[in-house]
Amino acid sequence: QVQLVESGGGLVQPGESLTLSCAASGFTFSTYVMSWYRQAPGKERELVARIGKIGVTTNYADSVKGRFTISRDNAKNTVYLQMNSLKPEDTAVYYCNAFFPRVYWGQGTQVTVSS
């Protein structure tokens, strides 16, 4: 019933941009805080960006501030992550997350930044 379907990942060169999308269904999207997490090989999953229910409040990891932008469109039940000036250190599996009252996760999408 509940689905978080991610798209937009892939292989890019350093300095390029990608936009990830997460299409949600099966729950009341507009009542959930939405986040993007990532997990690189050998590292724990970390919070990349978070956006409030109506898209006013945002939070970012220090490592991506000024480069990444999270946004949401409640009419489309979709959350986005625009990633600019990508670095090899951004290589990870990126996960879409919905929080409270339940926790939902997407399947993850691979972003690889390599020259």
C-alpha positions as CSV (number, residue, x, y, z in Angstrom):
1,Q,0.0,0.0,0.0
2,V,2.6,2.5,1.1
3,Q,5.2,3.4,-1.6
4,L,8.1,5.7,-1.9
5,V,9.4,5.5,-5.4
6,E,12.7,7.1,-6.1
7,S,14.2,8.2,-9.4
8,G,17.0,10.3,-10.8
9,G,20.1,8.6,-9.5
10,G,23.0,7.6,-11.8
11,L,26.6,8.1,-12.7
12,V,27.9,11.7,-13.1
13,Q,31.2,13.5,-13.2
14,P,32.4,15.8,-10.4
15,G,30.8,19.3,-10.7
16,E,27.7,18.1,-12.4
17,S,24.2,18.1,-11.1
18,L,21.4,15.6,-10.4
19,T,17.9,15.9,-9.2
20,L,16.4,13.1,-7.2
21,S,12.6,12.6,-7.0
22,C,10.6,10.6,-4.5
23,A,6.9,9.9,-5.4
24,A,4.8,8.9,-2.4
25,S,1.5,7.1,-2.2
26,G,-0.6,5.2,0.3
27,F,-0.4,7.7,3.2
28,T,-1.2,11.3,3.8
29,F,1.9,12.9,2.4
30,S,1.2,16.5,3.5
31,T,1.2,15.5,7.2
32,Y,4.7,14.0,7.1
33,V,8.1,15.5,7.4
34,M,10.2,14.3,4.5
35,S,13.9,13.7,4.4
36,W,16.7,12.4,2.3
37,Y,19.3,10.2,3.8
38,R,22.4,8.6,2.3
39,Q,24.7,5.8,3.1
40,A,28.2,5.4,1.6
41,P,30.2,2.1,1.7
42,G,31.6,1.6,5.2
43,K,29.7,4.5,6.7
44,E,26.5,4.8,8.7
45,R,23.4,6.2,7.2
46,E,23.3,10.0,7.5
47,L,20.7,12.7,7.2
48,V,21.3,14.8,4.1
49,A,18.3,17.2,4.1
50,R,14.9,17.5,5.8
51,I,11.8,19.5,4.9
52,G,8.7,20.4,6.9
53,K,5.2,19.5,6.1
54,I,4.4,22.6,4.1
55,G,7.9,23.1,2.7
56,V,8.9,26.2,4.7
57,T,11.4,24.7,7.2
58,T,14.5,23.0,5.8
59,N,17.6,21.5,7.4
60,Y,20.8,20.3,5.7
61,A,23.9,18.5,6.7
62,D,26.9,20.8,6.8
63,S,28.6,18.8,4.0
64,V,25.9,19.7,1.5
65,K,24.8,23.2,2.6
66,G,24.9,25.6,-0.4
67,R,25.0,22.7,-2.9
68,F,21.8,20.7,-2.3
69,T,18.2,21.9,-2.1
70,I,15.3,19.9,-0.8
71,S,11.8,20.8,-1.9
72,R,8.3,19.3,-2.0
73,D,5.1,19.5,-4.0
74,N,2.3,18.3,-1.8
75,A,-0.1,18.4,-4.8
76,K,2.0,15.8,-6.5
77,N,3.0,13.9,-3.3
78,T,6.6,14.3,-4.3
79,V,9.8,15.4,-2.6
80,Y,12.9,16.4,-4.5
81,L,16.6,16.8,-3.9
82,Q,18.5,19.0,-6.2
83,M,22.2,18.3,-6.0
84,N,24.7,20.7,-7.5
85,S,28.5,20.8,-7.7
86,L,28.6,17.1,-6.9
87,K,31.7,15.7,-5.4
88,P,33.1,12.1,-5.3
89,E,32.3,12.2,-1.5
90,D,28.6,12.5,-2.4
91,T,28.7,8.9,-3.8
92,A,26.2,6.9,-1.8
93,V,22.8,5.2,-1.9
94,Y,20.2,7.9,-1.3
95,Y,17.0,7.1,0.5
96,C,13.7,8.9,0.8
97,N,12.2,9.0,4.2
98,A,8.8,9.9,5.7
99,F,8.6,10.4,9.5
100,F,5.8,10.3,12.1
101,P,3.5,8.9,13.1
102,R,5.0,6.0,11.1
103,V,8.4,5.7,9.4
104,Y,8.6,4.9,5.7
105,W,11.6,4.3,3.6
106,G,12.2,4.2,-0.1
107,Q,14.2,1.5,-1.8
108,G,17.2,3.7,-2.3
109,T,18.8,5.0,-5.5
110,Q,22.5,4.9,-6.3
111,V,24.4,8.2,-6.9
112,T,27.9,7.7,-8.1
113,V,30.2,10.8,-8.7
114,S,33.4,9.8,-10.5
115,S,35.7,11.0,-13.2
